[in-house]
Amino acid sequence: MLLAFDTATPLVTVALHDGDRVVVEHSSEQPMKHGEHLAPLIARAMDDAGIVRQDLTAIAVGVGPGPFTGLRVGVVTARTLGFVLDVPVYGVCSLDAIALEVVGRGAAEGSFLVATDARRKEVYLASYDADARRLEGPVVTRPADVATEAPVAGAGPELYPGDFPHALAPTRPSAGWLAAGVSEESVELLDPEPLYLRRPDAVAGAPRKPVS
């Protein structure tokens, strides 16, 4: 059983995949509660599927790009579970999971973009072909600098409709589609490392000079 989750956006998403299909998927209802919601959602998903942690054979985690704190919660949890259970841990670009759902649901007829919220009036952006293969990106950029008439999935069109007028669903990654991509080997598998495209807001201060 593959456990998949993503914490790259304000809402946490968790799913279980049995190798043939997604058997359960849950998402948090309150934003920005990654640390509080991830473990209970994992426990709820396993209870619903009637399994225990020892039944898990692999872990898949969205590695962003996304906010520093949210990504860290997901990646650390995935690594910890992988270590404790001695199962492989796969990282997936969260934008790739969105793109996979776009194509899987037939929402785009050709190439398209995925743009998610990077805060600071910026977006994380990547481009994809009609088969959800990533062509360029991800990058962090201002929406006005990449304004386009092309179809765009993710939260970007909701936040910046003037720059991305042709919106596609979904607006955020689904752990179910992430799990399906890993199970079917239809997404690029990455190391379980957070995909940061800029430095975190909180950084260590400069060391103090010794007093002479």
N, C-alpha and C positions, 0 to 999 in steps of 0.2 A: 504494500500500500504506500503510495506516494503522498506525503504531506507537503502542501505548497502554501505560501503566504507572501503578502506584499505589504510593506509599510512605507512606501515611497510617497504616498499622498496622504491627505488628512484622515482618511478612513482606512482602517485595517481590513484586509480581506484574507480569508482562510478557506482552503478546500482540501478534499481528499480524492485521490484518483486510484482506482483499482487495477489500472492497466488497460481497461477497456473504456471506461467512462468516468466522469466525475460523479461520485456517490453522494457528496454533501458539500455545500458551500455556504459560508456565513460572512457577513460584513458587519463592522461596528456601525452604530447609529449616531455616535457622538464623535465629532472631529477632534483631532489633536490629543487623543488619549491612547497613544500607541503602547506605552508601558503598562497601562492599566487593562487594556482590552485584549492584547495578543494572546497571552496565556489562557485566559478564560475561553476565548473563541476556539483555540486549539482543543481544549478539553471538551468543549461543547460539540465540536465536529466529531471527535473520536467517540464520544458517548452516543451521538446520533447514528454513527456507523457501526456501533457495537464492537469497537476494537480497543486495544490498549497500546501503549507506546511501543511495546515489543513487537507489535504487528507491522510497524513502519519499516519499509525497506529502503527509503530514500527521502531526502528533504530537498525542496526547491524553494528558493527565496528570490524575490525581486530585489535587485541591487541598485535600483534608481536609474537615472539620477533623481535626486530628491533632497529634502532638507536633512541636515546632518543628524539631528537627534532621532528622527523617525527611522531613517535607514539603519542607524546603529542598533536600535532595538531589534529590528528584524534580522539583521545579519548575525548579531551576537546570539540571538535565540537559535537560529539555524545551526550555527557552528556548535553551540553547546549540545543541542539535541543530537547532532551528527556524531559528536565525540562520545557522548554517554551511550548512545545506542549502537555505535560502531557501524554507521550507514553513510553512504556518500551524500555530499551536500552540493547542489548545483545552483549557481547564480544565473539569473536571467535579467537582461535589461528590461526595466518596467515598461518602457515605451514599446519594446518588441511585443510584450503581452497585449498591449492595446491594439497594436497593428494586427496581430494574429486574430483578434476578435473581429476587427473591421472586415478582414477578408473572409473569415469563417462565416460571418453573418451576411456576406454579400453586400456590404454597405458601400463599397467602392468598386467602380468598374475599371479603374486603371491605377496609376500611381497616386500617392497621397502623402500627407504629412501627419505627424503626431506632435502636438504641442501641449506640455503640461506646465503647471504653475511653478515658477522658480522664485517667486516673491521678488521684491525690489523692482517691481514693474518689468520683470523679465520672464522668459519662458525657456524650458528645455525643449529642444526641437530636433527631430530626425525625419528623414524622408524614406519612403518605402515604395517598392514596386507592387504590381498587382498580386503577387504571391506572398506579400508580407516580408520580403527580404529587405533588410535595411540597406539603403544606398549611401546615405551620408548621415553623419552625426553619431551620437547626440552632441549638441552644443548648447551653450547658454547664451541667449541673445535678447535684445529688445524686440518686441513684436513689430514696432514700426520699421525696423531694419529688415524684416523678413516678411512684410505684408504680402499677401498672395490671394489670388482668386482660386487657387487649388483647394480641393477638399482637405479639411484638417480635423482629425480626431483629438480627443483629450480635452482638458479643461480650458485650453487656450482660446477657442472660439467663444466660450461663455464669458471669459474675462475680457477679451479684446475683440469684440464682434466687428469693429471697424477695420481691423487688420486681417481677421480671418472670417470673412462673411459666410463661407460655405462649410458649415459644421457637420461632422460625422459623429455618430455614436460608436464607442462609448466615450465617456468623459474621464474615466479612471481605469486602472488595470483590474482585471478579475483574476483571483487566484485559481478559479476553475480553468480559464483559458491558459494561464501560466502553466498549470499542471498538465493540461493536454499537450501543450507545446513541448514540454520536457519528455513526457511519455512517448509522444510520436516523433521526437527528435526533429521537430520543425522550427525550433528556435536555436540560436547560438547559445551554447552553454559556456558560462563564465565561471571564474573562481568566485567563491562567496566573499567578495570584497566590495564595500560600498563604492558606488560609482559617483564620486564627488567631482563636479566640474568647476568648483571654486572653493576657496578656503572657508572653513566654518566661521560663524560670527564670533564665537568665543575662542580666543587664542590665549596662550600663556603669555604673561607679561615678560618683559626683558629682565634678565638677571640683574640683581643689584650689584653695584660696584662695591668692591671691598673697601672698608674704611681704613685709611692709612694712618 
